[in-house]
Amino acid sequence: MTDLGGCTIAEEQSAFDCGDLAKSESKTYSFQSIATTVGTFHYELALRELVHPFNYVNDHSDGADVLTWDETVSAT
């Protein structure tokens, strides 16, 4: 990662710790990175509590708001 957007890495949770978000508060985060490993990677972005059992913050009856995507990095 070249820019953590003001967050820290929570390695044990495989997550970014971006601090508390108060009720009705909104924030915008921007992350940047440069791939250095060849392979296919799956990403999942969601707001979760940073305490076990890591519940989703924005959970709904039809599931949590989660953004997912895959990226393939090839050798240049």
N, CA, C and O atoms as a CHARMM CRD file, in Angstrom:
* protein
*
  304
    1    1 MET  N      0.84500  -1.17000   0.00000 PROA 1      0.00000
    2    1 MET  CA     0.00000   0.00000   0.00000 PROA 1      0.00000
    3    1 MET  C      0.89200   1.23500   0.00000 PROA 1      0.00000
    4    1 MET  O      1.83900   1.34000   0.78000 PROA 1      0.00000
    5    2 THR  N      0.57800   2.13800  -0.86700 PROA 2      0.00000
    6    2 THR  CA     1.33900   3.37900  -0.93400 PROA 2      0.00000
    7    2 THR  C      0.62000   4.52800  -0.21700 PROA 2      0.00000
    8    2 THR  O      1.24200   5.53400   0.12300 PROA 2      0.00000
    9    3 ASP  N     -0.68500   4.37600   0.01100 PROA 3      0.00000
   10    3 ASP  CA    -1.46500   5.40500   0.71400 PROA 3      0.00000
   11    3 ASP  C     -2.59900   4.70600   1.44700 PROA 3      0.00000
   12    3 ASP  O     -3.45700   4.08800   0.81600 PROA 3      0.00000
   13    4 LEU  N     -2.61200   4.79600   2.77000 PROA 4      0.00000
   14    4 LEU  CA    -3.62300   4.12800   3.58100 PROA 4      0.00000
   15    4 LEU  C     -4.83300   5.00700   3.85700 PROA 4      0.00000
   16    4 LEU  O     -5.71200   4.61000   4.62200 PROA 4      0.00000
   17    5 GLY  N     -4.90100   6.17100   3.26500 PROA 5      0.00000
   18    5 GLY  CA    -6.07200   7.02400   3.41700 PROA 5      0.00000
   19    5 GLY  C     -6.34200   7.45200   4.84700 PROA 5      0.00000
   20    5 GLY  O     -7.49200   7.72000   5.19700 PROA 5      0.00000
   21    6 GLY  N     -5.31700   7.52300   5.68400 PROA 6      0.00000
   22    6 GLY  CA    -5.49700   7.91600   7.07300 PROA 6      0.00000
   23    6 GLY  C     -5.79900   6.74800   8.00000 PROA 6      0.00000
   24    6 GLY  O     -6.05200   6.95700   9.18600 PROA 6      0.00000
   25    7 CYS  N     -5.77800   5.53100   7.48800 PROA 7      0.00000
   26    7 CYS  CA    -6.08200   4.33500   8.27900 PROA 7      0.00000
   27    7 CYS  C     -4.78700   3.61700   8.64500 PROA 7      0.00000
   28    7 CYS  O     -3.71900   3.93500   8.12200 PROA 7      0.00000
   29    8 THR  N     -4.89500   2.65200   9.54200 PROA 8      0.00000
   30    8 THR  CA    -3.77700   1.78300   9.86700 PROA 8      0.00000
   31    8 THR  C     -4.16000   0.35800   9.48800 PROA 8      0.00000
   32    8 THR  O     -5.33900   0.05600   9.30600 PROA 8      0.00000
   33    9 ILE  N     -3.17300  -0.50900   9.36800 PROA 9      0.00000
   34    9 ILE  CA    -3.44400  -1.89600   9.02700 PROA 9      0.00000
   35    9 ILE  C     -3.62600  -2.69600  10.31900 PROA 9      0.00000
   36    9 ILE  O     -2.77100  -2.67100  11.20400 PROA 9      0.00000
   37   10 ALA  N     -4.75000  -3.40200  10.40900 PROA 10     0.00000
   38   10 ALA  CA    -5.02500  -4.31000  11.52800 PROA 10     0.00000
   39   10 ALA  C     -4.73600  -5.71700  11.00800 PROA 10     0.00000
   40   10 ALA  O     -5.63400  -6.40300  10.51900 PROA 10     0.00000
   41   11 GLU  N     -3.48000  -6.14000  11.11900 PROA 11     0.00000
   42   11 GLU  CA    -3.03500  -7.38900  10.49200 PROA 11     0.00000
   43   11 GLU  C     -3.79200  -8.61300  10.99800 PROA 11     0.00000
   44   11 GLU  O     -4.13900  -9.48300  10.19900 PROA 11     0.00000
   45   12 GLU  N     -4.05300  -8.70400  12.28300 PROA 12     0.00000
   46   12 GLU  CA    -4.71700  -9.88200  12.83300 PROA 12     0.00000
   47   12 GLU  C     -6.13500 -10.05600  12.29500 PROA 12     0.00000
   48   12 GLU  O     -6.64800 -11.17500  12.26300 PROA 12     0.00000
   49   13 GLN  N     -6.77200  -8.96600  11.87400 PROA 13     0.00000
   50   13 GLN  CA    -8.12800  -9.03000  11.33400 PROA 13     0.00000
   51   13 GLN  C     -8.16100  -8.96200   9.81600 PROA 13     0.00000
   52   13 GLN  O     -9.24200  -8.98200   9.22800 PROA 13     0.00000
   53   14 SER  N     -6.99100  -8.88300   9.16000 PROA 14     0.00000
   54   14 SER  CA    -6.91700  -8.67900   7.70900 PROA 14     0.00000
   55   14 SER  C     -7.80600  -7.50200   7.31100 PROA 14     0.00000
   56   14 SER  O     -8.67200  -7.61900   6.44400 PROA 14     0.00000
   57   15 ALA  N     -7.56900  -6.36900   7.96700 PROA 15     0.00000
   58   15 ALA  CA    -8.45300  -5.21800   7.78500 PROA 15     0.00000
   59   15 ALA  C     -7.68000  -3.91500   7.90900 PROA 15     0.00000
   60   15 ALA  O     -6.52500  -3.88600   8.33300 PROA 15     0.00000
   61   16 PHE  N     -8.35200  -2.84300   7.52900 PROA 16     0.00000
   62   16 PHE  CA    -7.86700  -1.49100   7.79400 PROA 16     0.00000
   63   16 PHE  C     -8.64300  -0.96100   8.99300 PROA 16     0.00000
   64   16 PHE  O     -9.85700  -1.14500   9.07600 PROA 16     0.00000
   65   17 ASP  N     -7.96100  -0.31500   9.91000 PROA 17     0.00000
   66   17 ASP  CA    -8.61400   0.33800  11.04100 PROA 17     0.00000
   67   17 ASP  C     -8.63400   1.82700  10.72600 PROA 17     0.00000
   68   17 ASP  O     -7.60400   2.50100  10.75500 PROA 17     0.00000
   69   18 CYS  N     -9.83100   2.32400  10.42400 PROA 18     0.00000
   70   18 CYS  CA    -9.98000   3.72700  10.03200 PROA 18     0.00000
   71   18 CYS  C    -10.62600   4.55700  11.13700 PROA 18     0.00000
   72   18 CYS  O    -11.08200   5.67400  10.89300 PROA 18     0.00000
   73   19 GLY  N    -10.66300   4.01600  12.34200 PROA 19     0.00000
   74   19 GLY  CA   -11.20400   4.75500  13.47600 PROA 19     0.00000
   75   19 GLY  C    -12.71500   4.62300  13.57400 PROA 19     0.00000
   76   19 GLY  O    -13.35800   3.95100  12.76800 PROA 19     0.00000
   77   20 ASP  N    -13.25100   5.27500  14.57300 PROA 20     0.00000
   78   20 ASP  CA   -14.68700   5.22200  14.83400 PROA 20     0.00000
   79   20 ASP  C    -15.45600   6.10100  13.86300 PROA 20     0.00000
   80   20 ASP  O    -14.95700   7.12000  13.38300 PROA 20     0.00000
   81   21 LEU  N    -16.66400   5.68600  13.59100 PROA 21     0.00000
   82   21 LEU  CA   -17.58400   6.45100  12.75400 PROA 21     0.00000
   83   21 LEU  C    -18.85400   6.64700  13.57200 PROA 21     0.00000
   84   21 LEU  O    -19.56900   5.68800  13.86300 PROA 21     0.00000
   85   22 ALA  N    -19.12800   7.89100  13.93900 PROA 22     0.00000
   86   22 ALA  CA   -20.29300   8.18600  14.77100 PROA 22     0.00000
   87   22 ALA  C    -21.58600   7.97400  13.99300 PROA 22     0.00000
   88   22 ALA  O    -21.59500   8.00300  12.76200 PROA 22     0.00000
   89   23 LYS  N    -22.66300   7.76300  14.71700 PROA 23     0.00000
   90   23 LYS  CA   -23.97200   7.58400  14.08800 PROA 23     0.00000
   91   23 LYS  C    -24.27900   8.78600  13.20700 PROA 23     0.00000
   92   23 LYS  O    -24.10400   9.93000  13.62600 PROA 23     0.00000
   93   24 SER  N    -24.73100   8.52900  12.00000 PROA 24     0.00000
   94   24 SER  CA   -25.07700   9.54900  10.98800 PROA 24     0.00000
   95   24 SER  C    -23.86500  10.29400  10.44000 PROA 24     0.00000
   96   24 SER  O    -24.03100  11.25100   9.68300 PROA 24     0.00000
   97   25 GLU  N    -22.66800   9.88700  10.79600 PROA 25     0.00000
   98   25 GLU  CA   -21.45500  10.51000  10.25400 PROA 25     0.00000
   99   25 GLU  C    -21.05600   9.79800   8.96600 PROA 25     0.00000
  100   25 GLU  O    -21.27500   8.59500   8.82700 PROA 25     0.00000
  101   26 SER  N    -20.48200  10.52200   8.04100 PROA 26     0.00000
  102   26 SER  CA   -19.96500   9.90000   6.82400 PROA 26     0.00000
  103   26 SER  C    -18.53100  10.35000   6.59600 PROA 26     0.00000
  104   26 SER  O    -18.14900  11.46200   6.96100 PROA 26     0.00000
  105   27 LYS  N    -17.75300   9.48100   5.99500 PROA 27     0.00000
  106   27 LYS  CA   -16.36200   9.77700   5.65400 PROA 27     0.00000
  107   27 LYS  C    -16.07300   9.18300   4.29500 PROA 27     0.00000
  108   27 LYS  O    -16.71200   8.21400   3.88600 PROA 27     0.00000
  109   28 THR  N    -15.12300   9.75200   3.60200 PROA 28     0.00000
  110   28 THR  CA   -14.66600   9.23100   2.32700 PROA 28     0.00000
  111   28 THR  C    -13.21200   8.81000   2.48400 PROA 28     0.00000
  112   28 THR  O    -12.39100   9.55900   3.01300 PROA 28     0.00000
  113   29 TYR  N    -12.90500   7.60500   2.02000 PROA 29     0.00000
  114   29 TYR  CA   -11.54500   7.08300   2.09100 PROA 29     0.00000
  115   29 TYR  C    -11.05100   6.79400   0.68800 PROA 29     0.00000
  116   29 TYR  O    -11.81900   6.39400  -0.18700 PROA 29     0.00000
  117   30 SER  N     -9.76300   7.00100   0.48600 PROA 30     0.00000
  118   30 SER  CA    -9.14300   6.68900  -0.79000 PROA 30     0.00000
  119   30 SER  C     -7.88400   5.87900  -0.51200 PROA 30     0.00000
  120   30 SER  O     -6.99400   6.32700   0.21200 PROA 30     0.00000
  121   31 PHE  N     -7.81400   4.68700  -1.08900 PROA 31     0.00000
  122   31 PHE  CA    -6.66000   3.81800  -0.90400 PROA 31     0.00000
  123   31 PHE  C     -5.93700   3.66300  -2.23600 PROA 31     0.00000
  124   31 PHE  O     -6.56600   3.60800  -3.29300 PROA 31     0.00000
  125   32 GLN  N     -4.61500   3.59300  -2.17500 PROA 32     0.00000
  126   32 GLN  CA    -3.82900   3.37900  -3.38600 PROA 32     0.00000
  127   32 GLN  C     -2.77700   2.32000  -3.09700 PROA 32     0.00000
  128   32 GLN  O     -2.24300   2.23800  -1.99100 PROA 32     0.00000
  129   33 SER  N     -2.49100   1.51700  -4.10700 PROA 33     0.00000
  130   33 SER  CA    -1.43900   0.51800  -3.95300 PROA 33     0.00000
  131   33 SER  C     -0.81300   0.22700  -5.30600 PROA 33     0.00000
  132   33 SER  O     -1.35600   0.58100  -6.35200 PROA 33     0.00000
  133   34 ILE  N      0.32900  -0.42000  -5.26300 PROA 34     0.00000
  134   34 ILE  CA     1.03000  -0.85100  -6.46600 PROA 34     0.00000
  135   34 ILE  C      1.27000  -2.34500  -6.32800 PROA 34     0.00000
  136   34 ILE  O      1.90300  -2.79000  -5.37000 PROA 34     0.00000
  137   35 ALA  N      0.77100  -3.11800  -7.27700 PROA 35     0.00000
  138   35 ALA  CA     0.92700  -4.57400  -7.23100 PROA 35     0.00000
  139   35 ALA  C      2.38300  -4.95800  -7.44700 PROA 35     0.00000
  140   35 ALA  O      3.02200  -4.48500  -8.38800 PROA 35     0.00000
  141   36 THR  N      2.90400  -5.80800  -6.58300 PROA 36     0.00000
  142   36 THR  CA     4.28700  -6.28500  -6.72200 PROA 36     0.00000
  143   36 THR  C      4.34300  -7.80500  -6.81000 PROA 36     0.00000
  144   36 THR  O      5.42500  -8.38000  -6.92700 PROA 36     0.00000
  145   37 THR  N      3.18400  -8.45800  -6.75400 PROA 37     0.00000
  146   37 THR  CA     3.10800  -9.91600  -6.80500 PROA 37     0.00000
  147   37 THR  C      2.17200 -10.33000  -7.93200 PROA 37     0.00000
  148   37 THR  O      1.05700  -9.81900  -8.04000 PROA 37     0.00000
  149   38 VAL  N      2.62500 -11.25000  -8.76500 PROA 38     0.00000
  150   38 VAL  CA     1.80500 -11.77100  -9.85000 PROA 38     0.00000
  151   38 VAL  C      0.77800 -12.73600  -9.26900 PROA 38     0.00000
  152   38 VAL  O      1.10600 -13.53600  -8.39200 PROA 38     0.00000
  153   39 GLY  N     -0.45200 -12.66600  -9.74700 PROA 39     0.00000
  154   39 GLY  CA    -1.48500 -13.59200  -9.30100 PROA 39     0.00000
  155   39 GLY  C     -2.87000 -12.99800  -9.46200 PROA 39     0.00000
  156   39 GLY  O     -3.02800 -11.89100  -9.97800 PROA 39     0.00000
  157   40 THR  N     -3.86800 -13.74100  -9.01900 PROA 40     0.00000
  158   40 THR  CA    -5.24700 -13.28300  -9.03900 PROA 40     0.00000
  159   40 THR  C     -5.67700 -13.05800  -7.59800 PROA 40     0.00000
  160   40 THR  O     -5.46600 -13.91500  -6.74000 PROA 40     0.00000
  161   41 PHE  N     -6.27400 -11.91600  -7.33700 PROA 41     0.00000
  162   41 PHE  CA    -6.61400 -11.51300  -5.97900 PROA 41     0.00000
  163   41 PHE  C     -8.09700 -11.17200  -5.88700 PROA 41     0.00000
  164   41 PHE  O     -8.67200 -10.60000  -6.81400 PROA 41     0.00000
  165   42 HSD  N     -8.70100 -11.52400  -4.77100 PROA 42     0.00000
  166   42 HSD  CA   -10.10100 -11.21400  -4.50700 PROA 42     0.00000
  167   42 HSD  C    -10.15200 -10.21300  -3.36400 PROA 42     0.00000
  168   42 HSD  O     -9.49200 -10.40100  -2.34200 PROA 42     0.00000
  169   43 TYR  N    -10.92900  -9.15500  -3.52900 PROA 43     0.00000
  170   43 TYR  CA   -11.05000  -8.11000  -2.51600 PROA 43     0.00000
  171   43 TYR  C    -12.49800  -7.99500  -2.07400 PROA 43     0.00000
  172   43 TYR  O    -13.42300  -8.24300  -2.84700 PROA 43     0.00000
  173   44 GLU  N    -12.67700  -7.61200  -0.81300 PROA 44     0.00000
  174   44 GLU  CA   -14.00100  -7.38800  -0.25500 PROA 44     0.00000
  175   44 GLU  C    -13.91500  -6.16800   0.64300 PROA 44     0.00000
  176   44 GLU  O    -13.06600  -6.10400   1.53200 PROA 44     0.00000
  177   45 LEU  N    -14.78800  -5.20400   0.41500 PROA 45     0.00000
  178   45 LEU  CA   -14.77900  -3.96800   1.18800 PROA 45     0.00000
  179   45 LEU  C    -16.13000  -3.80900   1.86800 PROA 45     0.00000
  180   45 LEU  O    -17.16900  -3.76800   1.20800 PROA 45     0.00000
  181   46 ALA  N    -16.10600  -3.71900   3.19400 PROA 46     0.00000
  182   46 ALA  CA   -17.33200  -3.56100   3.97400 PROA 46     0.00000
  183   46 ALA  C    -16.98500  -2.87000   5.28700 PROA 46     0.00000
  184   46 ALA  O    -15.84300  -2.92300   5.74300 PROA 46     0.00000
  185   47 LEU  N    -17.95700  -2.23400   5.87700 PROA 47     0.00000
  186   47 LEU  CA   -17.77500  -1.64600   7.20300 PROA 47     0.00000
  187   47 LEU  C    -18.09900  -2.71000   8.24100 PROA 47     0.00000
  188   47 LEU  O    -19.19300  -3.27400   8.26000 PROA 47     0.00000
  189   48 ARG  N    -17.11900  -2.97100   9.10600 PROA 48     0.00000
  190   48 ARG  CA   -17.30400  -3.98300  10.14900 PROA 48     0.00000
  191   48 ARG  C    -16.78500  -3.44200  11.46500 PROA 48     0.00000
  192   48 ARG  O    -15.93200  -2.55600  11.49800 PROA 48     0.00000
  193   49 GLU  N    -17.31200  -3.98800  12.54500 PROA 49     0.00000
  194   49 GLU  CA   -16.77500  -3.66700  13.85400 PROA 49     0.00000
  195   49 GLU  C    -15.39800  -4.29700  13.96800 PROA 49     0.00000
  196   49 GLU  O    -15.16700  -5.38400  13.43800 PROA 49     0.00000
  197   50 LEU  N    -14.48800  -3.63100  14.64900 PROA 50     0.00000
  198   50 LEU  CA   -13.12400  -4.14100  14.76400 PROA 50     0.00000
  199   50 LEU  C    -12.94000  -4.92100  16.06900 PROA 50     0.00000
  200   50 LEU  O    -11.84200  -4.98100  16.62300 PROA 50     0.00000
  201   51 VAL  N    -14.02300  -5.50700  16.54200 PROA 51     0.00000
  202   51 VAL  CA   -13.96500  -6.38300  17.70900 PROA 51     0.00000
  203   51 VAL  C    -14.67100  -7.68300  17.35200 PROA 51     0.00000
  204   51 VAL  O    -15.65900  -7.68000  16.61800 PROA 51     0.00000
  205   52 HSD  N    -14.16300  -8.78600  17.87200 PROA 52     0.00000
  206   52 HSD  CA   -14.74100 -10.09400  17.58100 PROA 52     0.00000
  207   52 HSD  C    -16.18300 -10.13700  18.05200 PROA 52     0.00000
  208   52 HSD  O    -16.40500  -9.77700  19.20800 PROA 52     0.00000
  209   53 PRO  N    -17.17900 -10.53300  17.29000 PROA 53     0.00000
  210   53 PRO  CA   -17.13900 -11.36500  16.09300 PROA 53     0.00000
  211   53 PRO  C    -17.13200 -10.58100  14.78200 PROA 53     0.00000
  212   53 PRO  O    -17.54300 -11.13200  13.76100 PROA 53     0.00000
  213   54 PHE  N    -16.68800  -9.32600  14.75700 PROA 54     0.00000
  214   54 PHE  CA   -16.53000  -8.52800  13.53100 PROA 54     0.00000
  215   54 PHE  C    -17.83900  -8.38900  12.75500 PROA 54     0.00000
  216   54 PHE  O    -17.86600  -8.62000  11.54600 PROA 54     0.00000
  217   55 ASN  N    -18.90500  -8.02000  13.42500 PROA 55     0.00000
  218   55 ASN  CA   -20.21000  -7.83300  12.78900 PROA 55     0.00000
  219   55 ASN  C    -20.16600  -6.71000  11.76300 PROA 55     0.00000
  220   55 ASN  O    -19.42600  -5.74000  11.92400 PROA 55     0.00000
  221   56 TYR  N    -20.97100  -6.85000  10.69700 PROA 56     0.00000
  222   56 TYR  CA   -21.09900  -5.78800   9.71400 PROA 56     0.00000
  223   56 TYR  C    -21.82600  -4.60800  10.34600 PROA 56     0.00000
  224   56 TYR  O    -22.79400  -4.79700  11.08400 PROA 56     0.00000
  225   57 VAL  N    -21.36700  -3.39700  10.06200 PROA 57     0.00000
  226   57 VAL  CA   -21.99500  -2.18600  10.58300 PROA 57     0.00000
  227   57 VAL  C    -23.25200  -1.86400   9.78900 PROA 57     0.00000
  228   57 VAL  O    -24.24700  -1.42000  10.36300 PROA 57     0.00000
  229   58 ASN  N    -23.22200  -2.07800   8.49200 PROA 58     0.00000
  230   58 ASN  CA   -24.34000  -1.71600   7.61700 PROA 58     0.00000
  231   58 ASN  C    -25.06900  -2.96000   7.12000 PROA 58     0.00000
  232   58 ASN  O    -25.27000  -3.14100   5.91900 PROA 58     0.00000
  233   59 ASP  N    -25.46000  -3.81200   8.06400 PROA 59     0.00000
  234   59 ASP  CA   -26.14800  -5.05900   7.72800 PROA 59     0.00000
  235   59 ASP  C    -27.64100  -4.79500   7.54600 PROA 59     0.00000
  236   59 ASP  O    -28.23600  -4.02100   8.29500 PROA 59     0.00000
  237   60 HSD  N    -28.23800  -5.44000   6.55400 PROA 60     0.00000
  238   60 HSD  CA   -29.65700  -5.30300   6.24700 PROA 60     0.00000
  239   60 HSD  C    -30.29400  -6.68700   6.21100 PROA 60     0.00000
  240   60 HSD  O    -29.58400  -7.69300   6.23600 PROA 60     0.00000
  241   61 SER  N    -31.60500  -6.75100   6.15300 PROA 61     0.00000
  242   61 SER  CA   -32.28700  -8.05000   6.12400 PROA 61     0.00000
  243   61 SER  C    -31.89200  -8.88000   4.90100 PROA 61     0.00000
  244   61 SER  O    -31.95000 -10.10900   4.94600 PROA 61     0.00000
  245   62 ASP  N    -31.49000  -8.22000   3.80400 PROA 62     0.00000
  246   62 ASP  CA   -31.08100  -8.94400   2.60100 PROA 62     0.00000
  247   62 ASP  C    -29.56000  -9.05000   2.46800 PROA 62     0.00000
  248   62 ASP  O    -29.05400  -9.40400   1.40300 PROA 62     0.00000
  249   63 GLY  N    -28.84000  -8.74700   3.53300 PROA 63     0.00000
  250   63 GLY  CA   -27.38500  -8.87400   3.53300 PROA 63     0.00000
  251   63 GLY  C    -26.67600  -7.54400   3.72200 PROA 63     0.00000
  252   63 GLY  O    -27.27300  -6.47600   3.58200 PROA 63     0.00000
  253   64 ALA  N    -25.43100  -7.62800   4.03200 PROA 64     0.00000
  254   64 ALA  CA   -24.62900  -6.42700   4.28200 PROA 64     0.00000
  255   64 ALA  C    -24.24800  -5.73100   2.97600 PROA 64     0.00000
  256   64 ALA  O    -24.18300  -6.35800   1.91900 PROA 64     0.00000
  257   65 ASP  N    -24.00100  -4.43600   3.06800 PROA 65     0.00000
  258   65 ASP  CA   -23.48100  -3.68300   1.92500 PROA 65     0.00000
  259   65 ASP  C    -21.99900  -4.00400   1.79500 PROA 65     0.00000
  260   65 ASP  O    -21.18400  -3.54800   2.59800 PROA 65     0.00000
  261   66 VAL  N    -21.65600  -4.78600   0.78800 PROA 66     0.00000
  262   66 VAL  CA   -20.28500  -5.22100   0.57900 PROA 66     0.00000
  263   66 VAL  C    -19.92800  -5.00500  -0.88100 PROA 66     0.00000
  264   66 VAL  O    -20.68900  -5.38100  -1.77200 PROA 66     0.00000
  265   67 LEU  N    -18.78600  -4.40900  -1.12500 PROA 67     0.00000
  266   67 LEU  CA   -18.27200  -4.22700  -2.48000 PROA 67     0.00000
  267   67 LEU  C    -17.18000  -5.26700  -2.68600 PROA 67     0.00000
  268   67 LEU  O    -16.24100  -5.34100  -1.89300 PROA 67     0.00000
  269   68 THR  N    -17.29000  -6.07400  -3.74600 PROA 68     0.00000
  270   68 THR  CA   -16.27600  -7.09200  -4.03600 PROA 68     0.00000
  271   68 THR  C    -15.75100  -6.93200  -5.45100 PROA 68     0.00000
  272   68 THR  O    -16.47600  -6.47900  -6.33700 PROA 68     0.00000
  273   69 TRP  N    -14.50900  -7.29600  -5.66500 PROA 69     0.00000
  274   69 TRP  CA   -13.93700  -7.28500  -7.00500 PROA 69     0.00000
  275   69 TRP  C    -12.70500  -8.19000  -7.03800 PROA 69     0.00000
  276   69 TRP  O    -12.11500  -8.49400  -6.00100 PROA 69     0.00000
  277   70 ASP  N    -12.33000  -8.61000  -8.23700 PROA 70     0.00000
  278   70 ASP  CA   -11.15100  -9.43900  -8.47100 PROA 70     0.00000
  279   70 ASP  C    -10.16900  -8.66700  -9.33800 PROA 70     0.00000
  280   70 ASP  O    -10.55400  -7.82400 -10.14900 PROA 70     0.00000
  281   71 GLU  N     -8.91600  -8.97200  -9.15100 PROA 71     0.00000
  282   71 GLU  CA    -7.86200  -8.32000  -9.93700 PROA 71     0.00000
  283   71 GLU  C     -6.82900  -9.37200 -10.30200 PROA 71     0.00000
  284   71 GLU  O     -6.42200 -10.17100  -9.45900 PROA 71     0.00000
  285   72 THR  N     -6.40800  -9.37100 -11.55400 PROA 72     0.00000
  286   72 THR  CA    -5.35000 -10.24800 -12.00300 PROA 72     0.00000
  287   72 THR  C     -4.14200  -9.40100 -12.35500 PROA 72     0.00000
  288   72 THR  O     -4.22900  -8.46700 -13.15200 PROA 72     0.00000
  289   73 VAL  N     -3.01700  -9.74100 -11.75000 PROA 73     0.00000
  290   73 VAL  CA    -1.76000  -9.03100 -11.97900 PROA 73     0.00000
  291   73 VAL  C     -0.83200  -9.95700 -12.74500 PROA 73     0.00000
  292   73 VAL  O     -0.55900 -11.07400 -12.30500 PROA 73     0.00000
  293   74 SER  N     -0.35000  -9.49700 -13.88700 PROA 74     0.00000
  294   74 SER  CA     0.53600 -10.32400 -14.69800 PROA 74     0.00000
  295   74 SER  C      1.91100  -9.68600 -14.75500 PROA 74     0.00000
  296   74 SER  O      2.07000  -8.49200 -14.50500 PROA 74     0.00000
  297   75 ALA  N      2.88700 -10.48800 -15.08300 PROA 75     0.00000
  298   75 ALA  CA     4.26800 -10.00100 -15.20200 PROA 75     0.00000
  299   75 ALA  C      4.37000  -9.07100 -16.41000 PROA 75     0.00000
  300   75 ALA  O      3.73900  -9.30900 -17.43900 PROA 75     0.00000
  301   76 THR  N      5.15400  -8.03100 -16.28000 PROA 76     0.00000
  302   76 THR  CA     5.31000  -7.09500 -17.39400 PROA 76     0.00000
  303   76 THR  C      6.55500  -7.36800 -18.16800 PROA 76     0.00000
  304   76 THR  O      6.84200  -6.67200 -19.14200 PROA 76     0.00000
